């Protein structure tokens, strides 16, 4: 009863909606839905794998940088502590000079004698402990001071000074027995340059903070010109301050795609291939300082990128394709069409079917795992422009060119054939398709990077670079196949 | 290219064939999605899931044994139901009401109603009404089948259908009155 009452209503909706007419665009879905679905079918897995890889890399990077910063803060803390000790020694020296002026004549001359002996020992480059009579002199001076009823301030300062000199504190030679700085060039040249430069900057900062800039001799005797420029260089990067090239080693993950940009020119058998490749890259090169802002970087590089994909196809079984081989066994000729980065790869396989009674139209299934691997070597050259310089950190943009060469292009294929869930046979193939690609291609790259000064010799860095081949890597000129890449390079730059 | 050849190419994952198949059936598939959801975002999601399933399972389809439109429509309907379940939309489980308003048809006014307007009417209904109405009236399932598919009782299915019909009848009368 009720059904009848609504039969006309139902009929109305059913007639109009079961096969809706093409009136207007109301039932046309957005094109993105189709694209998203195909992405999910064709590339979803490899993209997810890459995102996981990227996430792990970033987490590792953050942890590494955090650890380095913590380590460096501790190091700077110890430098500050050392500075305090040095400044205390300096103040002691000033106090000793004041005391000397008040000492009786005989005591003053004795103290001076001690200091002259110590100074002489250090000027000759000999350890203070080897100074002839050094120990006796000290004892003697202490005794003399005691006899004179004076506190041995000057002598203690002198002993402290001697100890410090044995540690090769770079700024120590500035204090001479006459209150003037020691300017023996031979000794200055023997100082470890980077340590001295680094320490002098720290000392400069420390003295500036307590208003002791009134000691002009503090920096003058050093072989490194501590003008404003060199301070800035040192804050940015003590390595690039030198004109000598630094050695760069970089390693990191990369993401690549082989991108065909001339779809129309493709042969009918070749469809657009847009799979993603993950891999790694490494560089070994030199960083040459050109001026305050610009560096030249050049060297060799190597990279490998791979893609793994699975194909599953079902074929109708055609009896006519059955043949009897020389051993009298029944075999089935199966034609496989596999989509590879460089086109359709066709292969005929003979599958032994034995006594299986497979009739026409039944399906035979093959599942193929395919792995493509590219090994590329190259020479690269480029420039870096430093645009932000903040103490131990500096940021730069970089660009350059690389001449790349395909060392190898390999395909590994494992095909398993199934019939009624039973595996008939597995084929494993490993072959090179290098001949189908042009061997050489030029790659342009642009990137953004940062360097962190870990020590005066070592910089650690991160560089994010995008790159694209400038010429097609495919041999037939009608098909333009380009490599597009994005990568992160973790680098260490060392100046010996 | 015949549909059979086209499907063969789609099985081989040829992009152009996939595009061609989508062009042929996109209106049918999307119309189904629009009927099952009140907003286009959900309809788009359902269609995307359905496309993934259609292109993945297409090798199981035998062109000699069935009609691709019906086969693929069934997948689309299933994906819509899955999405509705995922969104945890509640079904009203009240019982049947004997008070029935009989639809006074007006042929000329009804003729003017387009598929778009009818789809809009359906999509504006509450989820439970809409789903049961689609499954029963448009797809042709029985109440027992619907109850099994949606995990509800047969009584609830009948109740939802009754309410959907009443709702649609009122809306149609309004539309015709305005027309």
Interface residues (C-beta under 8 A of the other chain):
Chain A: X2 X5 X6 X8 X9 X10 X12 X13 X14 X16 X17 X18 X19 X20 X21 X22 X23 X24 X26 X27 X28 X29 X30 X33 X34 X36 X37 X38 X40 X41 X42 X271 X272 X311 X312 X313 X314 X337 X339
Chain B: X11 X12 X13 X14 X15 X16 X18 X19 X22 X26 X27 X28 X29 X30 X31 X33 X34 X35 X43 X44 X47 X48 X49 X51 X52 X55 X56 X59 X100 X102 X103 X105 X110 X113 X114 X115 X116 X118 X119 X122 X133 X137 X138 X162 X165 X168 X169 X172
